[in-house]
Amino acid sequence: MANTEQLDATVAESQEPRAGSEPTTNDQGPRTAIKFGTDGWRAVIADDYTFENVRRVAGAIASYVLKHEDPSKGVIVGYDTRFGSPWFARAAAEVLANAGIPVKLANDYTPTPAISLAVKAQDRAGGVVITSSHNPWNWNGVKFKGKFGGSATPAIMKIIEQETAAGSMPKGAKASIEEVDLKAAYTRAVCRFADLDLIAKAKFKFAIDSMHGSGRGILAQIFGEHGIDFVAIRQDVNPLFPGINPEPIEPHVRALQDIVVREKCHAGFATDGDADRIGAVAEDGSFVDSHKIFAVLLEWLLTRKKWPGEVVRAFNTTRMLDRIAAKHGRKLNECSIGFKHIADLMMEREIVIGGEESGGIGYSRYLPERDGILNSLLLANVMAEEKKPLGALVAHLQKEYGQHYYGRRDLHISDDVKNGAITRAKADGTSKLGKYGILKKEGMDGVKFFLDASTNGNGAEPWVLFRASGTEPLLRIYAEAASPELVEEILAKSEEFVHSL
């Protein structure tokens, strides 16, 4: 393995392991408290994200597998393109193997949904992914995937968090670590869900943006092999993610917007750092947020494909989905934020589609897992079947179900300000936001206000959601309304509310 100096010298060039000694930790102080968020643990590299702490989490996962699963089935371990990910994955694999759990270790940077698929298809006890998804370049993390091939349920994550706090580091007869290719089987699997011949016949041109993440090359390979016209950007490995966070939202999709217009594409698709989320760009270069993507796919599935099942959406997603589900007589379930809650519902009942605000969308008939590459293929399929570019599909939805616009602001503020804002939002005495009366409040996950504001006839019912991060000094504000101007006004007034005393 490479030593620390070698890693620093090559960070922007390559992350391939080299011969030598592995970086070691010299922390003699108290151990860092590891806090798990909605999808595992994330932290800043070389601050809290160290080899020691990765091993601690891996030890907790090993303990969970030994106590609650069949350890002889082994665990899949994969990793993304972030700084040090191959080395951290090897460290996690060694902890699992030392506990007596066989490991299949990815031999290359691999999309998170490919690891989830391998867990289910190969009947493994679980999966470990070294990734920090869409976070800035200096972060990394650890996700755990359940044996069902999706985000670990809240109950599983609670056990792993308890095992981490207890310092679990089980030992057993050392098991094997085998490096394997996980991408070929994954590519075949996602291709079975889209009519690639139809997409090719439609003669649309697509732009693909992997954002330097682990989805690199996969969509390009699929399109190339099936004669689908495309251009691709940011397919190289660059753990600095220059100029962006690998999150498929504005402003990070600016390069994709530019190339869609310049190359006269009919749509552009972006996947995040570990390729489980999607963002899109319409033919005119405008950004298509995850809410519109979800709505386009839902309408197509219910109208054209007629897949059975209910719909599930997270608390911070568009209520246009409610209108679509109601029109087609489907039950709409609302859940807390985090795909693990959607996955939980997918274990209990048939869900035709489930999704979240951040671009994670999944299907019960495939995996209880979000997948940016699969959803890119399905969006292309919708365009081909409807014979419309992406922007036209979105315009049709806005006409059919009313104008829905969405916005979000991330406020990096102190915990005192963050917690104070949430307390005031919950208070019975808070009855107005700026000039708008608060018609009702909901508190499933954060605090949501429904506002007495214009709906432009049949447009979106205006709402704003305040949600505090449980792991960092951050408060997110989400809003939906019937015009982009009203969304911006609501967000501005909400930010004033956060900072008021």
N, C-alpha and C positions, 0 to 999 in steps of 0.2 A: 504494500500500500504506500501511497505517497506521504511524505512528511509534511509538516505545517508550512514550511517555506516553499516547498514545491506547489502546494495547493494555492498559496497566495500568488505565486508567480504565473500560474496557468489558469486562473479563474475565468478569464474571458476567452480562453482558447479551447480548452477541453476539460472534461471531467472524467476521462477514462482513468481507471486505477493504474498506478505504476508500481514497479517493484520498490520495496523500501519498508520503512516502519510506519505504522499507523499513528496519527496524531493522538496524543494522550492528554488527559485532563490532570490538573494539579490543584484543583480546588480543595483547600483544607478547611473551608468554612462550613456553615450549616447548609444542608441540602435545600435546593430551591423547591418551593411548593409548586407542583405541577397541576395546573387547572385545565380541565377538559371543557371544550366548547361544544357547539352543535354538531361537530363532525370530527372528534378526536382532539389532539393536542397540537398547538402551534406556538412557536416562540422565535425570538431573534437569534440567528446563528452566532455562536461564540459568546453569547450572553447567557441565556437560559437553555438554548438549543445546543447541547454539547453531547459528546459521545457518552458521557456518564448518564445523562438524563434520557437519552434514547435507549440505553440499556435498561434503565429503570422501567420505562414504559414497556419495553419488550419483555422484561421479567414479569410484569403484571399481566401481560397478554398470555405469556406462557402458563402462568398460574391459573388464569381463567380457563384456558384450553384443557389443562390437566384435570381441573375440577368439574367442568361443565360440558365438555365435548369429548369426542373420541380422539385422543392425541395421535393414535397410530395412523390416522388419515392424513396427518401432516398439515402444514400451513404454507400458503403461497406468500412470497415477499416480492414486492416490486417497488419501483422508484421513478421519480420524474427528473427533469433536467436542471433542478436547482443545484446550487453550490454544494458539493459534498454528498449529494444524494446517493451515488453508488456506494460510497464508503459507509454511510449511515445504514444503508440497507444491509450491507454485509455484517455490520455490528449487530443489528437486530436479529439477523438470521443465525448468527453464532450463539446468541443468548437462547433462542428457541431450540437450536440443535443441542446445546449443552443441557437443556432440560429434558432431553430425550424425545423431542418432537421433530420429525423429518421435515425438511424445508425444500421447496422448489423456489429457487431464486431467479428472477427475471435476468436474462442475459443482455438486456438493453433497456433504455428508457421506454416506459410502457404506460399507456393511458390507464388511469384508475379503473374505468369500466371494464377494461380487458382483464384486469386482475380479479375483479368481481365475477366476471364470466368464468374464469378458470376455476375459481373456488367452487362455484356451483356445478359446472360441467364435469369437473374431476372429483367431486364429492370430497372436498377438503374440509378441515375443521374450521377454517377461517382464512382471512387474508390480512396482510400488513402492507400499507403503502407509505413510503417516505415521500411526503409532498406537503406543500403549504398552499396548494390550489392557486388562488388568485392573489395571494398576499404579495407585498413588495419583495424585491430581489433578496433582501437580507433576512428573510424568514424561511423557516422550514417546519415540518411537522410530521406527525404520525397519525394515519387513519387506520381503523380496524374494520374489516368487512366480515359480516356474519356468514355462516355456512350456507345460507340461502342465496348468497350472491348480491348483497346490498349493504347499505350503511347499517352498522350495528344499531340495534334497537336501544332506546333509552335504558332499559333494564340491563342490557349487556354493558353499556358504557359505564353505568353506575358501579357494577362489579369491578370493572377494570380500574376505575378511578380509586376504589377502595383498596384494591390490591397494590396499586402504585403507592398510595399513602402508607400502606403497611410495609413497604420495602420488599415485596415478594421477589425472590430470585431463585426459583427452583432449580435443582440439579438432578441429573439422571444419567443413564448410559447414553453417551454421546451419539446423536443421530446424524444422518447424512445431510449435506447441503448440495443440491444438484442444480446447476444453472440450466435454464430452459427458455425456449422461445414461446412467448405468450401472445404475440401479435398476429400470427398467421391464422390461428383458430378464431380469434376475435374478429378479424377482418372478414372471414367467411360468414360468421354469425350475423354481423350487422348487414351484410349484403343481402341476406335472405329476407330482410324486412322491407326492402325497397325494390321497386321495379326499375332496375337500372337500364334495361333496354328501352323502356318508355321515356326515361329521362334523356337518353341519348337521342332518341327520335325527335324530341321536342326542340332540339337545336338551341337550347339556352346556353349562355356562357356564365360561368361562376368564378368568383374570386374566393380563394381559400387563405385563411390567416391562422396559423397555429400559434402565434404569439410566442415563439421560441420554446413552446411547451412540448409535452410528451406525445401530443397528437401528431407531431411532425411526420409528414410523408404519407400518412395513411389515406386521407381523402384524396390526395394527389395520385396515389397508386390506384385507388378504386376508380376514379374518374378516367385516368389514363388507360387502364386496361379495358374500359367499356366505351371508349371513344367519346367521352363527354368533354366538351370544350371548357378549359379552365386556365386561370393564372393563379400562382401561389406565391405568398410572401411569408417572411419570418419563419422559415422552415429550419433554420440553423439552430444549433445549440449555443445559447449565450446566456449563462446564468445571471448576468447582470440585467437582463431584460431592458436594454437601453431605451430610456425615455418613457417607459410605460410600467404599469403593473400588468401582469398577465391576466387581466380581467376583461372579458368581452363587453365592455360598456364604454360610453364616452367618458373622457377624451381618448382612451387607450386604443380605440378602433379607428382613429383618424387616418392612419396609413391604409387601412382597408377601404374606408370611404373614398379616399383619393383614387385608389386603383380601380375601384368599381366604375367610377365616372370616366377615368382616363381610358380604360380598356373596354368601355361600353358593355359592362356585364349586366346581367339581368338580376343578380343578387350576389351578396357576399356573405360568407359564413366564417365566424371566428370561434375558436375553442380556447378555453382558459388553460392555465399552466399544467393541469393534469387531465385535460380534455373531457371532463364530465359535465361541463356547462357550455352553453351556446349563446352567442350574440349574432345579430345579423344586420345587413345593410341592404336597403332597397336600391332599385336601379338608378334613382336620382342621387344616390349617395347619402340619403337620410338614414339615421340609425333606427333600427327596428328593435325595440326592447323585448325582454323575455316575456312580458305580458302578452304582447301581440303575437309572438311566436307560439306561445301556449294556446292562444285563442285560435290562430290559424290551424294548428294541428288538431285541436279539439273539434272544430267545425268539420274538418275533413274526415276525421275518424268516425264521427257520428252520422254525417251525411253520405259519404262515399263508401267507407269501409264497413260501417255498421258493426264495429266491434262491441261486444256486450260489456257491461260493467258500470260502476259508479265513477264519479270524478272527485278528485281531492286536490285542494289547493292550500297553500300556506296562508297564514293570517295577513300577510303583507302583500298579497297579490290582487290583481284587478278583479273587480266584481262583474266585468263583462262575461267572465266564465260562468257566473251564476245564471246570467240571461241565456247563454247558449245551452247550458245543461237543462234549464227549465223548458226551453223551446222543444227539446228532444226528449223530454220526460225522464231525464236522468237525475239521480240523487247527487247533490253537491255536498261534499264533506269539507269542512274547514278545520285545519289543524295548526298547532304551534309551528314556529319557524325552525327550520332544520330538516333536511331530507330524511333523517332517521325517523321522524314522526310519520312522514308519508310512507316510508318503507314498512313501518309498524302496521299501518292500515292495509297495506298490500299483502301482509301475512294473514290478515283476518278475513278479507273479502276480495272479490274480483274488482279491480280498479282499471278502467279502460285507459286512463292517463292521470298522472299526478305530477304536480310541479310547484316550484318555488320562485320567488322574486329574483333570485340571483342567476337564473338561467338553467337550473337543474330540472329536467323533465324525464319521467320514466313511465314504464308500462308493465302491468302485471304479467302479460303474456310473454314478455321477454325476461326482464329481471326487475326486482324491486330496487332499481339503481338508476341514477341519472346518467345521461350519455350524450355528450356534445356531438360526437361524430355520427352516431345513429340519427340524432335529430336533424343534423345537416342533410343527411340523405333523405329523410322523410320530408323535409321542407322542399327539397328539389323535386321529390315525387309529387307533392301537392301542386307545385307550379306546373309540372309536366301534365298532370291529369286535368287541371283546371285551365291550362293553356294561358296562364297569366304570369307576368313577372311578380316578384314579391310585393312591391308597393301596391299593385292593383289588388292583391289579395287582402292586404290590410285595409285599403280604402273601402272594399266591399263590406268588411266586418264593421267598420265605423258607420257605414250607411245603414246596415241591417240592424245593428244592436245599439246604436247611439254613440256619440263621440266620447271616447275614453282616453284621457291623457294622464301620464304618470311622471313623477319625479322623486328624487331622493337626495338628501344631504347627509354627509357624514361629519359630525362635529367632534373634533379631537379636543376634549375639554377635561378638566379635572374631575375626579370622582365626586367631589363635593358639589360641583355645579350639576353634574350628571344626575346624581341621586336627588338633589334638591328639585330639579325640573320634574322628575318622575313623581315625586311626592306631591308637588303642586298640581300636576296633571290629574292625579287620582283624587284630589281633594274635592269634596262636595261643593265647596264654594266657587270652584272654577267652572263658570258657566258660559264664558265667551273666549274666543280666540280672535284678537283684533276686533273688527266690527261684526264678526260672524258669531251668532249664537250656536252653542253646542246642543244639538238635538238629543244625542245620547252618547254614552261611552261604552266601550267594550274593553275587557282586560285579559283576553286569552293569553297574550304574549306581548307585554308592553301595555301602553294605554292608547286606545284609538278613539278619536273624536269624529262624530258625524256632524257636519256643519250645515247651518242654514245659509246656503249659498246657491247661486244660480246653477241649474242643470241644463240650460239651453234646450229646454223641451224634454227630449228623450235621452239626454246625455247622462254621464256618470253621476251617481250620488256622491257628493264631495266628502272626502274623509282625509284625516291625517293621523299617522301613527308615530308615537314616540317609543323608541325601544333602546334600552341601555345595554351595552355589552357587559357580560358577566366576567370577562377576562382582561379587559383593557379600558383605559379612560376614553371611551368613545360612546357617543349617543347618535343613533341614526334616526332620521326623520323621513317618513315615507308619505306621499300624498297622491291622491287621484281626484280628478275633476273633469268637467266637460270641455275645458279649453286649456291650452298650455299656459296662457296668461294667468288663469285662475290658479293653476297648480303652482306657478312661481310665486304668486301673491301669498298663497297658503303656506308655502315653505318659508318665505321671508318672515311672515308673522309668527310662525312656529319657532324660528330661530330667535326672534326677539323674545318670545315667551321663555325659552330656555335660559336666556341670559338675564331676564328680569328678576328682581328680588321681591 
